[in-house]
Amino acid sequence: MSKVIYELILSHDGKYSVSVKSDDPLALQAALPLAKRLQAGLSEVDESPSLTPPIRQPRAPQPDLQRPQVPLCGVHSTPMTQVQGKHGPFWSCHERTLDGSWCSYRPTRAGTESPASRFSPAKEAANV
């Protein structure tokens, strides 16, 4: 008894091929009409867009407009980390100073004056 192997190859780019393998030349001759019908059937289906998946273009990353700008520490010039405190979120520098304590730099909030201008000696002298 001879063994006949039909092989159908479909690739991602929409190309296809049909091949027949057998040890017996007579069985191979008998298998060729079926291979030709398979090839013809594939060429009819080739017009259908369902065989080839759509090519998807990579999407450009969308800028995150909701995310606030990360401030830099005025002492260490490193990006600060937003931390949730008991009175709400705040920006914190996670570096240590030369004496080993945590950095106490706090960036100014939008709409408020800087801490340096709040306690300037000129204002203190004017209030006296």
C-alpha positions in Angstrom: 0.0 0.0 0.0 1.5 3.3 -1.0 1.3 6.4 1.1 0.3 9.8 -0.4 1.0 13.1 1.4 -0.8 16.3 0.4 0.9 19.4 1.7 -0.8 22.8 1.6 1.3 25.8 2.7 -0.3 29.2 3.4 2.0 32.1 4.3 1.3 35.5 6.0 1.8 37.4 2.8 -1.1 35.6 1.1 1.0 33.2 -1.0 0.2 29.5 -1.1 1.4 26.3 -2.6 0.1 22.7 -2.9 2.5 19.7 -3.2 2.0 16.0 -3.3 4.5 13.4 -2.1 4.4 9.6 -2.6 6.7 6.6 -2.9 4.7 5.1 -5.7 4.7 6.9 -9.0 1.3 5.4 -10.0 -0.2 6.8 -6.7 1.4 10.1 -7.4 -0.2 10.2 -10.9 -3.6 9.4 -9.3 -3.1 12.2 -6.7 -2.3 15.0 -9.1 -5.9 15.8 -10.2 -6.9 16.4 -6.5 -3.8 18.6 -6.0 -4.8 20.6 -9.1 -8.3 21.1 -7.8 -6.9 22.3 -4.5 -4.7 24.8 -6.3 -7.6 26.0 -8.4 -9.8 26.3 -5.3 -7.2 28.4 -3.5 -6.9 30.8 -6.5 -10.6 31.4 -6.3 -10.5 32.0 -2.6 -7.4 34.2 -3.1 -9.7 37.1 -4.1 -11.3 37.0 -0.6 -9.7 39.5 1.9 -10.3 37.0 4.8 -7.2 35.0 4.0 -4.8 37.8 4.5 -5.0 39.6 7.9 -4.9 43.4 7.8 -1.6 44.9 8.3 -1.7 47.1 11.4 0.5 50.2 11.6 2.0 50.8 15.0 0.3 53.7 16.8 2.3 56.7 17.7 2.3 57.2 21.5 -0.2 59.8 22.7 1.2 62.5 24.9 -0.2 62.2 28.4 -1.8 65.5 29.0 -3.3 64.5 32.4 0.1 63.8 33.9 1.7 66.8 35.7 5.2 67.9 34.9 7.8 66.4 37.3 9.7 69.2 39.0 13.5 68.9 39.7 14.9 69.3 43.2 16.5 72.7 43.6 19.3 71.3 45.7 20.1 68.0 44.0 18.7 68.6 40.4 17.1 65.2 40.4 13.4 64.5 39.4 11.2 64.6 42.4 8.6 62.0 43.4 4.9 62.7 44.1 3.9 61.3 47.5 0.4 61.1 49.0 0.5 62.7 52.4 -2.2 63.1 55.1 -3.0 66.6 53.7 -2.9 65.5 50.1 -0.3 64.9 47.4 3.1 66.7 47.4 6.4 66.5 45.7 9.3 65.1 47.6 13.1 64.7 46.9 14.3 61.3 48.0 18.0 62.2 48.3 19.9 62.8 51.5 21.8 65.9 52.4 25.5 65.9 53.5 24.5 65.6 57.2 22.5 62.5 56.4 19.0 64.0 56.8 16.4 63.8 54.0 16.3 66.8 51.6 13.7 69.3 52.7 13.4 71.2 49.4 9.7 71.7 48.3 8.9 73.3 44.9 6.5 76.2 44.9 2.9 75.5 44.1 1.2 77.1 41.2 -0.5 80.4 42.2 1.6 80.8 45.4 4.6 82.9 46.0 8.0 81.3 46.7 9.0 80.6 50.3 12.0 82.9 49.9 9.8 85.9 49.0 7.4 85.1 51.9 10.1 85.5 54.5 12.3 88.1 52.9 14.0 90.6 55.3 12.7 93.5 53.3 9.1 92.5 54.1 9.9 91.9 57.7 11.5 95.4 58.1 8.4 97.0 56.4 6.1 95.3 58.9 8.0 96.6 61.9 
